[in-house]
């Protein structure tokens, strides 16, 4: 069984262009991207990142902007 790739909180923060403290606040408030604890380390599964991005993608019709 292949292990799923994981990102550190620093790598994810860089990828999303947010601060590490923002990711930590989200975890404290039980929101944001699912994560795994490995000892004292926090890791984010790639699939969880993709799911979060898909769930939080805003789709809109260009016609509604002008209504």
Secondary structure, DSSP 8 states (H G I E B T S, - for coil): -----EEEHHHHHHHHT--HHHHHHHHHTT-SS--EEETTEEEEEHHHHHHHHHHT-----GGGGG-
